[in-house]
């Protein structure tokens, strides 16, 4: 039974890492603010964002660390809380005309 729990946890973390990578890869870049504000939280969704963030490579690594060190069995959330997120998801960016999150989740589900 313990082996099954570990396997399920590993699959959950793998899926979260894949979603995170996809949203980063699909994110439009103008200032780096959007790409730097993909937030990973454990247990429940977060409402946090920092409009000053620009160093998306740093925050990507921070997010991976949160996923990798999350307690076994945790619910993991990958989210974007910037006020203009909805506009990007609705296709307002030429760089992400089909949105970001819905495409990322679809890609992970289909693979």
Contact map, one row per residue, 1 for C-alpha under 8 A:
111110000000000000000000000000000000000000000000000000000000000000000000000000000000000000000000000000000000000
111111000000000000000000000000000000000000000000000000000000000000000000000000000000000000000000000000000000000
111111100000000000000000000000000000000000000000000000000000000000000000000000000000000000000000000000000000000
111111110000000000000000000000000000000000000000000000000000000000000000000000000000000000000000000000000000000
111111111000000000000000000000000000000000000000000000000000000000000000100000000000000000000000000000000000000
011111111100000000000000000000000000000000000000000000000000000000000001000000000000000000000000000000000000000
001111111110000000000000000000000000000000000000000000000000000000000000000000000000000000000000000000000000000
000111111111000000000000000000000000000000000000000000000000000000000000000000000000000000000000000000000000000
000011111111100000000000000000000000000000000000000000000000000000000001100000000000000000000000000000000000000
000001111111110000000000000000000000000000000000000000000000000000000000000000000000000000000000000000000000000
000000111111111000000000000000000000000000000000000000000000000000000000000000000000000000000000000000000000000
000000011111111100000000000000000000000000000000000000000000000000000000000000000000000000000000000000000000000
000000001111111110000000000000000000000000000000000000000000000000110000000100000000000000000000000000000000000
000000000111111111000000000000000000000000000000000000000000000000000000000000000000000000000000000000000000000
000000000011111111100000000000000000000000000000000000000000000000000000000000000000000000000000000000000001000
000000000001111111110000000000000000000000000000000000000000000000100000000111000000000000000000000000000000000
000000000000111111111000000000000000000000000000000000000000000100100000000000000000000000000000000000000000000
000000000000011111111100000000000000000000000000000000000000000000000000000000000000000000000000000000000001000
000000000000001111111110000000000000000000000000000000000000000000000000000001000000000000000000000000011001000
000000000000000111111111000000000000010000000000000000000000000000000000000001000000000000000000000000000000000
000000000000000011111111100000000000000000000000000000000000000000000000000000000000000000000000000000000000000
000000000000000001111111110000000000000000000000000000000000000000000000000000000000000000000000000000010010000
000000000000000000111111111000000000010000000000000000000000000000000000000000000000000000000000000110010000000
000000000000000000011111111000000010010000000000000000000001000000000000000000000000000000000000000000000000000
000000000000000000001111111000000000000000000000000000000000000000000000000000000000000000000000000000000000000
000000000000000000000111111100000000000000000000000000000000000000000000000000000000000000000001000100010000000
000000000000000000000011111110000110000000000000000000000000000000000000000000000000000000000011000100000000000
000000000000000000000000011111000110000000000000000000000000000000000000000000000000000000001011000000000000000
000000000000000000000000001111111110000000000000000000000000000000000000000000000000000000000010000000000000000
000000000000000000000000000111111000000000000000000000000000000000000000000000000000000000000000000000000000000
000000000000000000000000000011111100000000000000000001000000000000000000000000000000000000000000000000000000000
000000000000000000000000000011111111000000000000000011110000000000000000000000000000000000000000000000000000000
000000000000000000000000000011111111100000000000001111010000000000000000000000000000000000000000000000000000000
000000000000000000000000001110111111110000000000000000000000000000000000000000010100100000000000000000000000000
000000000000000000000001001110011111110000000000000001010000000000000000000000000000000000000000000000000000000
000000000000000000000000000000011111110000000000000011111011000000000000000000000000000000000000000000000000000
000000000000000000000000000000001111111000000000111010010010000000000000000000011100000000000000000000000000000
000000000000000000010011000000000111111100000000000000000001000000000000000001111000000000000000000000000000000
000000000000000000000000000000000000111110000101100000000000001000000000000011111000000000000000000000000000000
000000000000000000000000000000000000011111000000000000000000001001100000000111100000000000000000000000000000000
000000000000000000000000000000000000001111111100000000000000000001000000000111000000000000000000000000000000000
000000000000000000000000000000000000000111111000000000000000000001100100011110000000000000000000000000000000000
000000000000000000000000000000000000000011111000000000000000000000000000011110000000000000000000000000000000000
000000000000000000000000000000000000000011111100000000000000000000000000001110000000000000000000000000000000000
000000000000000000000000000000000000000011111110000000000000000000000000000010100000000000000000000000000000000
000000000000000000000000000000000000001010011111000000000000000000000000000000100000000000000000000000000000000
000000000000000000000000000000000000000000001111100000000000000000000000000000001000000000000000000000000000000
000000000000000000000000000000000000001000000111110000000000000000000000000000001000000000000000000000000000000
000000000000000000000000000000000000101000000011111000000000000000000000000000011100000000000000000000000000000
000000000000000000000000000000000000100000000001111110000000000000000000000000000100000000000000000000000000000
000000000000000000000000000000001000100000000000111110000000000000000000000000000100000000000000000000000000000
000000000000000000000000000000001000000000000000011111000000000000000000000000000000000000000000000000000000000
000000000000000000000000000000011001100000000000011111110000000000000000000000000000000000000000000000000000000
000000000000000000000000000000111011000000000000000111110000000000000000000000000000000000000000000000000000000
000000000000000000000000000000010001000000000000000011111110000000000000000000000000000000000000000000000000000
000000000000000000000000000000011011100000000000000011111111000000000000000000000000000000000000000000000000000
000000000000000000000000000000000001000000000000000000111111100000000000000000000000000000000000000000000000000
000000000000000000000000000000000000000000000000000000111111110000000000000000000000000000000000000000000000000
000000000000000000000000000000000001100000000000000000111111111000000000000000000000000000000000000000000000000
000000000000000000000001000000000001010000000000000000011111111100000000000000000000000000000000000000000000000
000000000000000000000000000000000000000000000000000000001111111110000000000000000000000000000000000000000000000
000000000000000000000000000000000000000000000000000000000111111111000000000000000000000000000000000000000000000
000000000000000000000000000000000000001100000000000000000011111111100000000000000000000000000000000000000000000
000000000000000010000000000000000000000000000000000000000001111111110000000000000000000000000000000000000000000
000000000000000000000000000000000000000000000000000000000000111111111000000000000000000000000000000000000000000
000000000000000000000000000000000000000111000000000000000000011111111100000000000000000000000000000000000000000
000000000000100110000000000000000000000101000000000000000000001111111100000100000000000000000000000000000000000
000000000000100000000000000000000000000000000000000000000000000111111100000000000000000000000000000000000000000
000000000000000000000000000000000000000000000000000000000000000011111110000000000000000000000000000000000000000
000000000000000000000000000000000000000001000000000000000000000001111111010000000000000000000000000000000000000
000000000000000000000000000000000000000000000000000000000000000000001111110000000000000000000000000000000000000
000001001000000000000000000000000000000000000000000000000000000000000111110000000000000000000000000000000000000
000010001000000000000000000000000000000000000000000000000000000000000011111000000000000000000000000000000000000
000000000000000000000000000000000000000001100000000000000000000000000111111100000000000000000000000000000000000
000000000000000000000000000000000000000001110000000000000000000000000000111110000000000000000000000000000000000
000000000000100100000000000000000000000111110000000000000000000000100000011111000000000000000000000000000000000
000000000000000100000000000000000000001111111000000000000000000000000000001111100000000000000000000000000000000
000000000000000100110000000000000000011110000000000000000000000000000000000111110000000000000000000000000000000
000000000000000000000000000000000000011100001100000000000000000000000000000011111000000000000000000000000000000
000000000000000000000000000000000100111000000000100000000000000000000000000001111100100000000000000000000000000
000000000000000000000000000000000000111000000011100000000000000000000000000000111110100000000000000000000000000
000000000000000000000000000000000100100000000000111000000000000000000000000000011111100000000000000000000000000
000000000000000000000000000000000000000000000000000000000000000000000000000000001111110000000000000000000000000
000000000000000000000000000000000000000000000000000000000000000000000000000000000111111100000000000000000000000
000000000000000000000000000000000100000000000000000000000000000000000000000000011111111110000000000000000000000
000000000000000000000000000000000000000000000000000000000000000000000000000000000011111111000000000000000000000
000000000000000000000000000000000000000000000000000000000000000000000000000000000001111111111000000000000000000
000000000000000000000000000000000000000000000000000000000000000000000000000000000001111111111001101100000000000
000000000000000000000000000000000000000000000000000000000000000000000000000000000000111111110001011111000000000
000000000000000000000000000000000000000000000000000000000000000000000000000000000000011111110000111000000000000
000000000000000000000000000000000000000000000000000000000000000000000000000000000000001111111101111000000000000
000000000000000000000000000000000000000000000000000000000000000000000000000000000000001111111101100000000000000
000000000000000000000000000100000000000000000000000000000000000000000000000000000000001100111111100000000000000
000000000000000000000000000000000000000000000000000000000000000000000000000000000000000000111111100000000000000
000000000000000000000000001110000000000000000000000000000000000000000000000000000000000000001111100000000000000
000000000000000000000000011100000000000000000000000000000000000000000000000000000000000110111111111100000000000
000000000000000000000000000000000000000000000000000000000000000000000000000000000000000101111111111000000000000
000000000000000000000000000000000000000000000000000000000000000000000000000000000000000011100001111100100000000
000000000000000000000000000000000000000000000000000000000000000000000000000000000000000111100001111111100000000
000000000000000000000010011000000000000000000000000000000000000000000000000000000000000110000001011111110000000
000000000000000000000010000000000000000000000000000000000000000000000000000000000000000010000000001111111000000
000000000000000000000000000000000000000000000000000000000000000000000000000000000000000010000000001111111100000
000000000000000000000000000000000000000000000000000000000000000000000000000000000000000000000000011111111110000
000000000000000000100110010000000000000000000000000000000000000000000000000000000000000000000000000111111111000
000000000000000000100000000000000000000000000000000000000000000000000000000000000000000000000000000011111111100
000000000000000000000000000000000000000000000000000000000000000000000000000000000000000000000000000001111111110
000000000000000000000100000000000000000000000000000000000000000000000000000000000000000000000000000000111111111
000000000000001001100000000000000000000000000000000000000000000000000000000000000000000000000000000000011111111
000000000000000000000000000000000000000000000000000000000000000000000000000000000000000000000000000000001111111
000000000000000000000000000000000000000000000000000000000000000000000000000000000000000000000000000000000111111
000000000000000000000000000000000000000000000000000000000000000000000000000000000000000000000000000000000011111
